Amino acid sequence: MSLEKHDLIHELPEYKEAIHLLKTNSAHFAKLFDEYHELDHEVHRIETGAENTSDDYLETLKKKRLNHKDQLFAMIREYEASTAS
């Protein structure tokens, strides 16, 4: 089991600038970004043993984190496509 954090900038380093611009210019992106990092932090605390919970709860958190990441990545790709034109 990997105990590393999955913060978005390290997961998608090639989109660092787009992430920054979207965080400052899109309230929806910024909200999802913050929620993603809260979920990631909670998953990391559970996986490192700082918090105890059921496996089902941990899996639910991981699925929510993945869903947020998918939404954020879609927004990043849409932004990148709009600026490439």
Secondary structure as the mmCIF struct_conf table of DSSP 4:
data_model
#
loop_
_struct_conf.conf_type_id
_struct_conf.id
_struct_conf.beg_label_comp_id
_struct_conf.beg_label_asym_id
_struct_conf.beg_label_seq_id
_struct_conf.end_label_comp_id
_struct_conf.end_label_asym_id
_struct_conf.end_label_seq_id
HELX_RH_AL_P HELX_RH_AL_P1 LEU A 8 GLU A 11
BEND BEND1 LEU A 12 LEU A 12
HELX_RH_3T_P HELX_RH_3T_P1 PRO A 13 TYR A 15
HELX_RH_AL_P HELX_RH_AL_P2 LYS A 16 ASN A 25
HELX_RH_AL_P HELX_RH_AL_P3 ALA A 27 GLU A 47
TURN_TY1_P TURN_TY1_P1 THR A 48 GLY A 49
BEND BEND2 ALA A 50 GLU A 51
HELX_RH_AL_P HELX_RH_AL_P4 ASP A 55 ALA A 84
#
